Amino acid sequence: MNKGGHTSGTWGTGSTWRSGPTKTIRVPVALEAKIMEYARAIDSGIDVSHVNTGDLILKAIDSYTKIRRKGYRPNQYSKKPDITSRTWDELRKFQKLVQENSQALGIYDTCE
């Protein structure tokens, strides 16, 4: 009869965590995947303080554009809002930079 404990078939490779010894904790099942993703990111040395910042900025730009379109009043020159005009150039440049080279702004997206 087996009395338990460490055998040749148990815990063969050791822990995959780089941060040292582990501990069993209780977490809600609904949050388990997100918590493990977060813990793995921290353990691998990834800075998670700016998670998905690029996506957040792009959503903010889209929301701002929608607000501006909603508040648009037609005039004698234009019946529809035109966000391709020169007054929108800097916002479009910033949006393109966030989409294509967010690392230049110090934005490093780590978790999905």
C-alpha positions in Angstrom: 0.0 0.0 0.0 1.3 3.4 -1.0 1.7 5.8 1.9 1.9 9.0 -0.2 4.7 11.5 -0.4 7.3 12.1 -3.1 7.7 9.2 -5.6 9.5 8.9 -8.9 6.3 9.9 -10.8 5.4 13.0 -8.8 6.8 16.5 -9.1 9.4 15.3 -11.6 10.4 18.7 -13.1 9.7 21.0 -10.2 7.9 24.3 -10.4 7.7 26.4 -13.5 7.6 29.6 -11.5 10.7 31.7 -11.6 9.9 33.7 -8.5 10.5 30.9 -6.0 8.3 28.8 -3.8 4.6 28.7 -4.4 1.5 28.7 -2.2 -2.0 27.4 -2.8 -4.6 30.1 -2.7 -8.4 30.3 -3.2 -9.7 32.5 -6.0 -13.1 32.8 -7.6 -13.4 30.4 -10.6 -14.6 33.3 -12.8 -11.4 35.2 -12.1 -8.9 32.2 -12.3 -7.8 32.6 -15.9 -7.2 36.4 -15.6 -5.4 36.0 -12.2 -3.1 33.3 -13.6 -2.4 35.4 -16.7 -1.5 38.3 -14.5 0.7 36.2 -12.2 2.5 34.6 -15.1 3.2 38.0 -16.7 4.6 39.3 -13.4 6.7 36.1 -12.9 8.2 36.4 -16.4 9.4 39.9 -15.6 6.9 41.7 -17.8 5.8 45.2 -16.6 2.1 44.9 -16.3 1.4 48.4 -15.0 0.4 49.6 -18.5 -1.7 46.6 -19.7 -3.5 47.4 -22.9 -2.8 51.1 -22.7 -2.6 51.4 -26.5 -6.1 49.9 -26.9 -7.4 52.2 -24.2 -5.9 55.3 -26.0 -7.3 54.2 -29.4 -10.8 53.7 -27.8 -10.6 57.1 -26.3 -9.7 58.7 -29.7 -12.6 56.8 -31.3 -15.0 58.0 -28.6 -13.8 61.6 -29.0 -14.3 61.4 -32.7 -17.8 60.1 -32.2 -18.6 62.9 -29.8 -17.3 65.5 -32.2 -19.4 64.0 -35.0 -22.5 63.9 -32.9 -22.1 67.6 -31.9 -21.5 68.7 -35.5 -23.8 71.3 -36.9 -23.9 71.7 -40.7 -23.0 75.0 -42.2 -22.8 76.5 -45.7 -19.4 74.8 -46.4 -20.1 71.3 -45.2 -23.2 69.3 -44.5 -21.3 66.3 -43.0 -18.5 66.3 -40.4 -15.1 66.1 -42.0 -12.4 64.6 -39.9 -9.9 64.6 -42.8 -9.4 68.4 -42.5 -6.1 69.9 -41.4 -7.4 70.6 -37.9 -7.5 66.8 -37.3 -4.0 66.2 -38.6 -2.3 66.0 -35.2 -4.9 63.6 -33.8 -4.5 61.3 -36.8 -0.7 61.4 -36.4 -1.0 60.5 -32.7 -3.5 57.7 -33.5 -1.2 56.3 -36.2 1.8 56.4 -33.8 -0.2 54.5 -31.1 -1.3 51.9 -33.7 2.0 51.3 -35.4 4.8 52.2 -32.9 3.4 52.6 -29.4 6.7 51.6 -27.9 8.0 55.0 -28.9 5.5 56.5 -26.4 6.5 54.0 -23.7 3.4 51.9 -24.2 4.1 48.2 -23.9 1.0 46.0 -24.1 1.5 42.8 -22.3 -1.7 41.0 -21.6 -4.7 40.4 -23.9 
